[in-house]
Every structure is written in C-alpha cells, then in structure tokens.
Amino acid sequence: MYTRWRLYILAVLLALIAACLFAVHLLRKRGLLKTPFQAFLFTAGIVLTAETVIVSTLSNYNLGVILPAFFGVPMIALAFLLPYMDSGFLRVLKWAAAGCYAAAAVIFLVCGILMIRSCRQPTDRQADAVIVLGAAVHGDKVTWVLENRLNTAKDYLDAHPDCVCVVSGGMGSGENVTEASAMKKYLVERSVDPVRVLTEEQATNTPENFLYSKAIIDDTLGSGAEIAFVTTDFHIFRAGGVAKSLGNDAFGIPAPDVWYLRLNNFLRECVGICVYKLRGQI
C-alpha cells in the first residue's frame, strides 16, 4: 500500500513541477511575472498550496495540512501585486507581509535547530519502561506514522529484554478502537510478549500521555523506574519538555517521520512549540 502512495505522490509532484514551469514561462511571456523574484513567489506559492491539497487526501485533516496553503496563497497574490505595491496602503501591506514571513522564518529556524538537537541525544540508555506516544489510527489499523513509532519501540524492546512498554492513546474521531489497543495488537503480532505491553487508553494529548502512563508504570514497577519514550523525531523536543514539566526525567527515542508529511509536521510542530512555550508547558 505504501509503495502505491509513494508512486502516486511522486507522480503528482513531478506533474506539478512541470505545470509550474510551463505556467511561469507563459506568465513571463505575457508580462505578468516580470522578475525572477515574482516567478519564485508564484512557484513557491503554487507548490505550497498544492501540497495542502495533496496531503489532505492522504492524511487526517489538521493544522499541519492547512499551514502550507496558509503561507502559499498570499505568495501567489504577492507575485502579481508586487509591481503595484510601491506607494500608499499597498506599500505598507508589502512590508507587513515581508515582516510576517521574516518572523516566521526565524521561528522555523529556531524550532528546527531545537528539534534536530533533541534527536541527537543518546538513546542507548537502559530504561525500565518505554512509553510509546499514540497517533491516529484508521479504523483499527495503525497509520504509517504510528507504525514507525512501534517499529522503533520494538527494536528497543528487543535490545532491552527487561524493559516493559506502555502504549498510550485514547479513541479519536474516525477511530473504531483506542490507539493503545491497536498499538498493542501491532506489537503482539510481531512477536512482542503481550505481558510486556501495558495499555493506557485515556490520553488525548501529550501531557496526558505522560501523566496516565507514568501512573501505570508507578503501579507496575514503582516510582523510581527509569523511563524512555518513543515518538516521531520532530516531536522529541516538545514531548521531552512536557515530560520534564510534569516531573518525569524521561529520555526520547526518535522514530522516523513519513517523508511526504515532513513539511506539514514540521510547520505544525513549530506552532505547537510556540503554544506550549507560551502556556509554560515546556
């Protein structure tokens, strides 16, 4: 199934690039895009907007899906309006837009550095328990994102046979079972001893993942257990910050992201980091 999606996305992206190049050629020929910078704005805006349209057909609808179009649509408008924005209100609008995009670029840069640094921490430490943070399931099947997390957790459990696992996640919209139950089924089907897999089926967000899973670990192993957590690489920084804010000295084990969702997940995570920071949750 995933190979089919890869081919589909690749074909759409190649067709989109070809269409953009042809459109830029026609628009420049007709004098609507007079400078290379206008052509860049138009192309980038089309690609970002189309990315939202494509991913919305493949993934659950969320903020990360919307954000590329949120940045892309104004870029398309600016590509055509730029020659007329040298005076009056349009001049103010031009510099306001430039300031917003510059601020966004700084936020993305800082958040990106934090995400990369958090994924480079040592992950070979011995833990008594590993928490696998949930993600959406389709019906009762784990998604590609969640499959990557579970495969990473299984590798860690195989390398540390004394470690137990807590799979954490409740039931969301469009899900027939709790995320935790689907996760446990996936691990057990891949030869993980079911006794080692504990389920936490109430959490609906990252703080609840840690709070409820820690309670299960304390009941099972005692309050002094060494804890690790598995989540997708972009999420390690924020999840680790949440854990520390709740008094859990847990270390993160990054799982690979799905390649065609990287931009969406990165943009959404940048917003998440800013919101959690403003709330004092990290």
Buried (B, 14 or more C-beta within 10 A) or exposed (E): EEEEEEEBBEEBBEEBBEEBEEBBEEBBEEEBBEEEEBBBBBBBBBBBBBBBEBBBEBBBEBEBBBBBBBBBBBBBEBBBBBEEBEEEEEEEEBEEBEEEBEEBEEBEEEBBEBBEEBBEBEBEEEBBBBBBBBBBBBEEBBBBBBBBBBBBBBEBBEEBEEBBBBBBBBBBEEBEBBBBBBBBBBBBEEEBEEEBBBBBBBBBEBBBBBBBBBEBBEEEBEEEBBBBBBBBBBBBBBBBBBBEBBEBEBBBBBBEBBEBBBBBBBBBBBBBBEEBEEEEBB
